[in-house]
Amino acid sequence: MSRINDYLTEAGTFFLATTDGDQPRVRPLGAHMEMDGKVLFGVGDFKEVYRQMVKNPKVELVACKKDGHWMRYTGKAVFETDPKYAEAMLDMMPHLRGIYNEETGNKMMVFHIADATAVDIPVMGAGEDLLD
């Protein structure tokens, strides 16, 4: 998992694809961390992306590095139930506490990608499995 987390850190912004009925939806994300052997991501419980993943947990994430390589990380979104993960995410990105708190009622929902494949793909040539 460290290889995936490092890849995301190097890329900076990455893109998460979900489905809304039969329509694909893609949005940029940046919140991620590695904890307990998993790469974790955060989204708001008040956002469409959260509702889309609850309805259909199949997701795909794409990250692009400056050297032209890009990663495709595909699988099933699994939401964490232990609040320690949301707290750790908010500790890592404290500016988000203004959005996710008791006063606003918004919750940070943290998920990892299970049953996953992850491939580092160069501009030319075959991809490399990042989960080996």
N, C-alpha and C positions, 0 to 999 in steps of 0.2 A: 504494500500500500504506500510505502514511502516514495516509491518511484512516481506514483500517480500524484501524490500530494506535492512533491517537488516540481513536477511538470506543471501543475496548476499554478503554483507560486511563480514559476518563471514566466508563464503565459500572462499572468495578471487577470484580465477579464476572460471569462469563458462563457459558453452559451449552452443553455439547457433547453431541450426540446421535449414538449409534452403534446398531448392531443386534447382538443376540445371538440368532442363528437368525432366528426371525420376530418376536422381541420387541424393541421399541425400548428403549434405555437412555439416560438423560439424567443428567448429573452436572455440578456446578459446577466451573469452573476459574478460575484467575486468572493463571497463568504465561503470559506472552506477551512478545515483543520483536520489533523490526524489525531485520533484518540482511541485507545483500546483496540488498536489494530484495524481501525476503519477510517476511511476518508469520509468526513461528514460535511454536509452542506446545510445552509439555513434559508428558510423562506417564511414569510408571514402567514399566519392562519387566516388573515383577512384578504389574502390575495387569490386571484383566479388560479395561479400556478399551483397553489396548495390544493384547491378543490379539484383541479384537473388530475393531480397525482393520486389523490384519494380515490377518485373514480376509476382511473386507469393508471396503475403504477409503472407502466413501461415508459422508460425515459432514455434519452440519449444526450450526452454531454460532449461538446467539442471545444477544444482549447488549441490555440495557434501560438507557436513560438516565433520569435523574430528570425530564426534560421530557416524558416519555411516548413519545418516539421509541424504536424498537427496530430492531435490525439482524438480518437473516438472512443468514448467510454459508455457502454450500453448495458442496461439491465433493468432491474425492478427497484423502484424507490421504496425503502422500508423506513418508516418513521420511528424514531427512538421515543420510548415512553419515560425514560429516566430523565428528570429535569436537570441533572448534572451536565448534560450535553448542551442544552440551551444556555445554561449559566456560563459554561466554558466558552461558547461562541460569543456571548455578549461581553465576557471578560476580555476576549481577544479583540473585539471591535466595540469598545465602550460607547462610541458615538451613536450606536444603534439603540442604546438604552432609552433615548428620547422617543423612540418609536415603539419599542417593546417594553411595556411596564404596566403596573396595575392601574395607573391613572388612565392610560389610553385603552386598556383592555386587550391590546394586541399581544399575541404570543409568537415567539420565535419557534418554529417547528423545524426540528433537525432530523435529517434523514441520511442514510447511506445507500449505496447502490449494491444490491445483492444479485446473485446469479449473473455476474458481470463478465464482460469481455472488455479489454482495453488494449488498443493498438496505437503505437506511434508510427505515423505514416510520413515518409519523406516526400518531397516534391516529386521525385522520380524513384521508382523501385518499390520493392515489397515492404510491407509494414512489419513491425516488431511487436510481439506480444509483451505487454508490460506487466502481466500477472504471472509470468513464469516464475 
